[in-house]
Amino acid sequence: MKTCKSRLIVLLSLLGFAFTQVAADESQTIIYYLTSDDALSAEMALEEASRDLASGHDVVIKLNHSATSIASNTLMSEAPSETGMTLQQKLEGTLKQGAKVIICPVCMTESHMTESDLIAGIIIGEPDVTSEAMTAKNATGTADHAWD
């Protein structure tokens, strides 16, 4: 079972990378839809988003479910990545590069987070905000990084 899960992670990672490369080549907004705070999947998504931003593309990162903890300025991830940065530091980096980061308000409440717990610059995804970002004329779709 563990081998199957590992193969699935690798396959989804390759598909996500291929999707973002095609989307980046078309100069469209790339949407990353994160539903997990799993360190590996979240780090990979944030790295890909950072590369896309560095290439001059617009990026929207939508945080749902347990991925909302990545947006917390009080709940820092325990294990730093290979780069020595926490997931929160990586997310702050993408914000500084120009990413639009939207957090699900219901998921945020379920995680016992308030607006004051959020990293500066994160937008609470009320329906109109989320709808506008997800249905933008140049939006390519989503690259889902959710491998629980």
Secondary structure, DSSP 8 states (H G I E B T S, - for coil): -HHHHHHHHHHHHHHHHHHHHHHHHTT-EEEEEE----HHHHHHHHHHHHHHHHTT--EEEEE-GGGGGGGBSSS--SS--TTS--HHHHHHHHHHHT-EEEE-HHHHHHTT--GGGB-TT-EE--HHHHHHHHT-TTEEEEEEE---
